[in-house]
């Protein structure tokens, strides 16, 4: 897969778009039988808005109308070029590929399609729209789709690895422990893969299930306290409540065996606050704030619109029939054996 093909539109999902103008102030979300705003359904957090703001925009949060059109035209050109490259490979499979082939070809990626962005970045705080400085000594993890990178166990990177001595030397998503974009928080920066989530509701609980590694966070809404801080979980311990029409979810107790965010730090001291607000029939405003004093010198807040998906969420059976780990380790043992034979 050529990673830059993030604009390839999936044939597997269809995003509804609003046909008439309607503001969040005018919209009243439908209610469940318990009178709560209905957030249920499958939603995509795919977007072509960059996570971090290009430095040329400074603290400017929104694009001008002219910049919106220029960005839209640029997306259109890149989509046409990506489709042309894919078509060439169908007709001529031996055609040379630019750069690394990576993990998958474009068929397996669903993107946000060509859309008119208005924000300069998903991050809205710090004011420059960029990740804050890291705390001195906070670790940096090096994910990769190429050669292994230097490092020590435990491996906190999402994919790639530090060696092939054992499964513990591979990235977390490669081991099917954590989906690389499943968070929390949900993160899709430029190119997307399985960037879908399904929300279920009952009177006292909400369930937030991501497509990647089919992780389901069960969120009590009854005011109970968080679990003891000595208990750590891959996706943390979540508690929620309603603030008017917004579902607010606070997550703590994340595993110190995961990164805090992106490729930085560890999540052991991380607190995440997510806000889900349905602003129209086809859109949820998803806002998250990450506070981790062990990794970042300031908090981070981002806004990502989630679009309604006309389809079902199917199980991401990461290990079912997946022989990649066994083959990877077996191949390394064979290579080692060959080296020994040559040495003798």
Backbone torsions as a table, in degrees:
resi	resn	phi	psi	omega
1	UNK	NA	131.7	173.0
2	UNK	-88.0	113.3	-169.2
3	UNK	-56.3	-27.1	-175.7
4	UNK	-75.4	2.7	179.5
5	UNK	-88.3	49.3	-176.3
6	UNK	-77.6	-9.0	-176.4
7	UNK	-96.5	2.2	179.4
8	UNK	-67.0	126.8	-175.5
9	UNK	-87.2	128.3	-177.9
10	UNK	-70.6	144.2	171.9
11	UNK	-87.9	0.2	-173.9
12	UNK	-94.5	-23.4	179.9
13	UNK	-131.8	153.4	178.4
14	UNK	-126.0	128.6	177.8
15	UNK	-95.0	126.8	174.6
16	UNK	-75.2	142.9	173.1
17	UNK	-121.1	149.2	-177.3
18	UNK	-75.6	132.8	-176.6
19	UNK	-89.1	-20.6	-179.4
20	UNK	-127.5	151.3	179.6
21	UNK	-69.9	135.0	179.0
22	UNK	-155.2	126.4	-177.2
23	UNK	-91.7	161.1	178.7
24	UNK	-61.3	-32.3	-179.3
25	UNK	-67.0	-30.4	-178.5
26	UNK	-82.8	-22.0	-169.0
27	UNK	-86.3	136.9	173.4
28	UNK	-117.6	116.2	-176.8
29	UNK	-65.8	143.5	174.4
30	UNK	-61.9	157.6	-175.8
31	UNK	-110.8	149.5	170.1
32	UNK	-78.4	176.7	178.5
33	UNK	-66.0	-13.3	177.9
34	UNK	-98.1	5.9	177.1
35	UNK	83.3	8.6	179.1
36	UNK	-91.1	151.5	174.2
37	UNK	-55.2	135.4	-175.6
38	UNK	-89.3	109.4	178.8
39	UNK	-105.4	7.0	-170.8
40	UNK	-70.1	150.8	179.4
41	UNK	130.1	-175.7	178.7
42	UNK	-102.3	132.8	-175.4
43	UNK	-131.9	146.3	177.5
44	UNK	-110.1	134.2	174.6
45	UNK	-105.7	21.6	173.7
46	UNK	-66.0	141.6	-178.9
47	UNK	-157.5	153.3	173.0
48	UNK	-101.5	3.9	173.5
49	UNK	-76.8	127.9	-178.1
50	UNK	-66.6	150.8	176.3
51	UNK	-61.7	-52.1	-179.3
52	UNK	-101.9	147.4	-177.0
53	UNK	-79.3	129.7	172.5
54	UNK	-55.0	137.0	-171.8
55	UNK	-60.5	-23.9	-177.7
56	UNK	-64.7	-19.5	-179.3
57	UNK	-86.5	-11.9	-179.9
58	UNK	60.7	-124.4	179.6
59	UNK	-98.9	11.3	-177.4
60	UNK	-76.9	122.6	-173.0
61	UNK	-85.4	-27.9	-173.6
62	UNK	-122.3	149.6	175.3
63	UNK	-79.7	153.1	171.2
64	UNK	-75.6	162.0	176.6
65	UNK	-55.4	-37.3	178.9
66	UNK	-66.9	-39.8	178.3
67	UNK	-68.5	-35.8	176.2
68	UNK	-59.1	-46.2	-179.2
69	UNK	-66.7	-40.6	179.5
70	UNK	-64.2	-41.4	178.0
71	UNK	-65.2	-41.1	178.7
72	UNK	-61.6	-44.2	179.2
73	UNK	-65.4	-37.9	178.2
74	UNK	-64.8	-42.2	176.7
75	UNK	-60.0	-42.7	-178.8
76	UNK	-61.7	-44.1	179.2
77	UNK	-63.4	-42.6	-179.2
78	UNK	-67.7	-35.7	177.5
79	UNK	-64.7	-43.3	178.7
80	UNK	-62.4	-41.6	178.9
81	UNK	-65.5	-40.3	179.1
82	UNK	-64.6	-43.5	178.9
83	UNK	-64.2	-37.2	178.8
84	UNK	-64.7	-40.2	178.7
85	UNK	-65.7	-41.2	178.5
86	UNK	-63.7	-42.1	-179.3
87	UNK	-64.5	-37.4	179.2
88	UNK	-63.5	-38.1	179.9
89	UNK	-69.8	-28.7	176.5
90	UNK	-69.1	-45.3	-179.2
91	UNK	-72.9	-39.1	-175.9
92	UNK	-132.4	83.2	-176.0
93	UNK	-58.9	-21.1	-178.8
94	UNK	-88.7	3.8	179.5
95	UNK	-61.0	139.8	-178.2
96	UNK	-64.7	139.9	178.6
97	UNK	-99.1	136.3	178.5
98	UNK	-76.0	124.4	175.3
99	UNK	73.5	-161.9	-177.4
100	UNK	-71.8	143.1	176.6
101	UNK	-76.6	-18.0	176.5
102	UNK	63.8	-138.6	-173.5
103	UNK	-97.6	-48.1	-173.8
104	UNK	-138.4	162.8	170.3
105	UNK	-88.2	179.6	-170.7
106	UNK	-64.4	-21.3	-177.4
107	UNK	-58.5	-33.5	-172.1
108	UNK	-86.7	-1.2	-177.5
109	UNK	-105.9	131.3	169.4
110	UNK	-105.9	130.2	-179.9
111	UNK	-110.1	177.0	178.2
112	UNK	-78.0	-1.0	-177.4
113	UNK	74.9	-171.4	176.8
114	UNK	-87.6	120.5	-177.0
115	UNK	-139.9	160.3	-179.9
116	UNK	-93.3	100.8	177.9
117	UNK	-73.3	145.1	174.1
118	UNK	-117.0	-21.9	178.9
119	UNK	-90.9	148.8	177.1
120	UNK	-84.1	-16.0	179.6
121	UNK	-165.2	158.8	171.4
122	UNK	-71.6	-39.0	179.6
123	UNK	-71.6	126.2	178.1
124	UNK	-111.6	-13.6	172.2
125	UNK	-143.6	132.5	5.0
126	UNK	-57.2	160.7	-174.2
127	UNK	-58.0	-24.3	178.9
128	UNK	-81.3	0.7	176.0
129	UNK	70.0	22.8	-177.6
130	UNK	-128.3	158.3	177.4
131	UNK	-58.9	137.7	179.2
132	UNK	-70.7	169.2	177.5
133	UNK	-61.6	151.1	178.3
134	UNK	-85.6	150.3	174.4
135	UNK	-65.5	140.5	179.7
136	UNK	-56.6	128.9	-179.7
137	UNK	93.3	-9.9	178.1
138	UNK	-66.3	135.8	-174.8
139	UNK	-70.5	152.7	171.2
140	UNK	-121.0	126.8	-176.6
141	UNK	-102.7	147.0	-171.7
142	UNK	-117.6	83.7	175.4
143	UNK	-70.8	154.7	-178.9
144	UNK	-162.1	158.1	173.0
145	UNK	-113.3	14.6	179.9
146	UNK	-118.8	-131.2	-179.4
147	UNK	-68.0	156.7	175.8
148	UNK	-62.6	153.8	-179.0
149	UNK	-115.3	154.8	179.2
150	UNK	-61.7	145.6	178.4
151	UNK	171.6	176.8	180.0
152	UNK	-128.8	158.5	172.5
153	UNK	-73.6	148.0	-0.7
154	UNK	-78.7	144.7	179.0
155	UNK	-82.8	118.0	-179.4
156	UNK	-101.6	-6.6	176.8
157	UNK	-66.6	153.9	-177.0
158	UNK	-79.0	-34.7	-179.8
159	UNK	-145.5	169.9	-171.0
160	UNK	80.9	-156.3	-179.4
161	UNK	179.3	178.4	-178.4
162	UNK	-104.8	-20.6	175.4
163	UNK	-169.7	-171.3	178.9
164	UNK	-129.1	32.9	177.9
165	UNK	-71.8	-33.8	179.8
166	UNK	-164.9	171.2	-178.3
167	UNK	-60.8	-25.4	-179.8
168	UNK	-67.5	-12.5	179.5
169	UNK	-91.3	3.2	-179.0
170	UNK	-104.6	162.2	-178.6
171	UNK	-66.6	162.3	-173.5
172	UNK	-63.8	-42.3	179.7
173	UNK	-73.8	-30.3	176.3
174	UNK	-64.5	-28.2	176.9
175	UNK	-90.0	2.7	178.7
176	UNK	64.0	31.0	177.7
177	UNK	-92.4	-41.0	-177.1
178	UNK	-141.7	134.7	175.0
179	UNK	-72.5	136.0	-170.7
180	UNK	-68.6	-18.2	176.5
181	UNK	-118.8	8.7	-173.3
182	UNK	-83.4	-16.7	179.1
183	UNK	65.9	-144.7	5.1
184	UNK	-77.9	144.4	5.6
185	UNK	-85.5	165.7	174.6
186	UNK	-67.4	137.0	-177.1
187	UNK	-144.6	121.5	175.2
188	UNK	-135.9	105.6	-175.5
189	UNK	-109.0	103.6	175.1
190	UNK	74.3	-64.8	177.5
191	UNK	-107.9	149.8	-171.1
192	UNK	-133.7	152.4	179.1
193	UNK	-151.1	116.0	-179.7
194	UNK	54.5	43.2	-177.5
195	UNK	-87.6	59.2	-176.3
196	UNK	-128.5	151.5	-179.3
197	UNK	-143.7	144.8	176.0
198	UNK	-118.0	136.0	-179.2
199	UNK	-113.3	130.7	174.1
200	UNK	-117.7	151.0	179.5
201	UNK	-136.5	143.8	164.2
202	UNK	-130.1	-175.3	-176.9
203	UNK	-62.7	-40.5	-172.0
204	UNK	-112.5	0.7	-177.7
205	UNK	-143.6	153.7	165.2
206	UNK	-125.3	145.4	176.5
207	UNK	-119.5	128.0	-178.9
208	UNK	-115.9	106.2	-173.8
209	UNK	-113.3	121.0	179.0
210	UNK	-89.6	152.4	177.7
211	UNK	-69.6	-42.6	-178.8
212	UNK	-67.4	119.0	179.5
213	UNK	60.2	17.7	175.9
214	UNK	37.7	47.1	178.0
215	UNK	-79.1	134.2	-179.9
216	UNK	-119.9	117.0	173.9
217	UNK	-91.4	119.3	176.5
218	UNK	-93.4	116.2	-170.6
219	UNK	-110.2	105.5	174.5
220	UNK	-65.3	142.2	-180.0
221	UNK	-117.3	16.2	-171.8
222	UNK	-100.5	12.8	174.7
223	UNK	86.0	5.6	-180.0
224	UNK	-68.0	156.3	-179.3
225	UNK	-76.4	162.6	172.4
226	UNK	-66.0	158.6	176.1
227	UNK	-67.8	167.1	179.1
228	UNK	-55.7	138.1	-174.0
229	UNK	-65.1	-15.0	177.0
230	UNK	-73.9	-15.7	178.7
231	UNK	-89.7	123.6	-178.6
232	UNK	-119.5	145.8	-177.3
233	UNK	-135.5	151.9	179.9
234	UNK	-55.1	-42.7	-178.5
235	UNK	-107.8	11.9	175.8
236	UNK	78.7	-177.6	178.4
237	UNK	-113.4	114.6	-172.1
238	UNK	-105.6	142.5	173.0
239	UNK	-134.0	143.8	-175.5
240	UNK	-134.1	165.1	175.0
241	UNK	-159.7	163.1	178.9
242	UNK	-96.2	129.3	172.8
243	UNK	-117.3	96.9	-168.5
244	UNK	55.8	-119.7	-178.1
245	UNK	-98.5	14.2	-178.1
246	UNK	-107.9	129.5	172.0
247	UNK	-85.2	118.7	179.9
248	UNK	-106.0	126.1	-177.9
249	UNK	-124.3	123.2	177.0
250	UNK	-108.3	129.4	-176.9
251	UNK	-123.4	128.7	176.5
252	UNK	-130.2	-170.8	174.0
253	UNK	57.6	38.6	175.9
254	UNK	-79.4	151.0	-175.5
255	UNK	-67.3	135.8	173.3
256	UNK	-70.6	-3.1	176.2
257	UNK	-90.9	8.7	174.3
258	UNK	-121.0	156.7	176.2
259	UNK	-71.2	156.6	177.4
260	UNK	-67.9	-54.5	176.0
261	UNK	-159.6	142.3	-177.7
262	UNK	56.9	-120.6	-178.0
263	UNK	-117.5	29.1	-172.9
264	UNK	-120.8	141.5	169.7
265	UNK	63.3	-164.8	172.1
266	UNK	-127.4	159.2	-172.9
267	UNK	-90.3	8.1	-171.9
268	UNK	-62.2	-31.2	-179.9
269	UNK	-109.1	17.2	-174.2
270	UNK	-85.0	136.1	169.4
271	UNK	-121.7	128.0	-177.8
272	UNK	-118.2	131.2	175.1
273	UNK	-117.9	121.1	-180.0
274	UNK	-113.4	145.5	179.7
275	UNK	-129.5	122.6	-179.5
276	UNK	-113.1	114.9	-179.2
277	UNK	-129.2	120.0	178.3
278	UNK	-80.7	116.3	-174.4
279	UNK	-103.0	-13.9	172.3
280	UNK	-163.5	-177.3	-173.7
281	UNK	-61.4	-24.2	-171.9
282	UNK	-122.9	9.6	-174.9
283	UNK	-141.2	135.1	167.3
284	UNK	-112.8	129.1	170.1
285	UNK	-80.4	116.6	179.3
286	UNK	-107.3	117.3	-179.8
287	UNK	-122.2	133.8	178.3
288	UNK	-131.3	146.3	176.1
289	UNK	-128.4	124.8	-178.6
290	UNK	-110.7	129.2	178.1
291	UNK	-125.4	112.7	-178.4
292	UNK	-142.4	91.4	-175.5
293	UNK	-67.5	-13.3	178.6
294	UNK	-85.8	-15.0	-175.3
295	UNK	-117.3	-45.5	-174.8
296	UNK	-117.4	148.1	-179.1
297	UNK	-80.2	-6.7	178.9
298	UNK	-150.7	166.5	176.4
299	UNK	-76.0	168.6	178.4
300	UNK	-130.2	132.7	173.6
301	UNK	-127.2	134.7	179.6
302	UNK	-136.0	154.4	177.8
303	UNK	-125.2	127.4	179.9
304	UNK	-133.4	120.3	174.8
305	UNK	-74.6	134.7	176.8
306	UNK	-107.7	126.5	-174.1
307	UNK	-98.5	140.8	178.5
308	UNK	-64.9	135.9	-179.3
309	UNK	-107.2	130.4	177.6
310	UNK	-88.0	78.6	-177.6
311	UNK	171.1	178.7	-179.1
312	UNK	-101.0	161.0	173.5
313	UNK	-98.8	118.2	-178.4
314	UNK	-98.0	154.6	-176.1
315	UNK	-62.0	131.7	172.6
316	UNK	-92.8	89.2	-175.2
317	UNK	-85.2	81.4	-169.7
318	UNK	-59.6	-41.7	-176.1
319	UNK	-94.6	-13.8	-174.1
320	UNK	-71.7	112.3	-178.9
321	UNK	71.9	10.4	-177.9
322	UNK	-96.8	105.6	-176.5
323	UNK	-98.5	9.6	-172.3
324	UNK	-60.4	-44.2	-177.2
325	UNK	-62.7	-46.5	179.7
326	UNK	-62.3	-42.3	-179.5
327	UNK	-67.0	-38.9	-179.7
328	UNK	-61.6	-47.9	-178.9
329	UNK	-69.2	-38.6	178.8
330	UNK	-64.3	-41.7	178.5
331	UNK	-61.1	-38.9	179.2
332	UNK	-67.4	-38.5	177.8
333	UNK	-65.1	-39.2	177.5
334	UNK	-64.6	-40.5	178.2
335	UNK	-62.8	-41.5	178.0
336	UNK	-63.5	-41.5	179.2
337	UNK	-62.7	-40.6	179.1
338	UNK	-64.1	-38.9	177.8
339	UNK	-63.2	-40.0	177.9
340	UNK	-64.2	-41.3	-179.4
341	UNK	-65.4	-38.6	177.7
342	UNK	-66.0	-39.4	179.9
343	UNK	-66.2	-29.6	179.1
344	UNK	-83.8	NA	NA
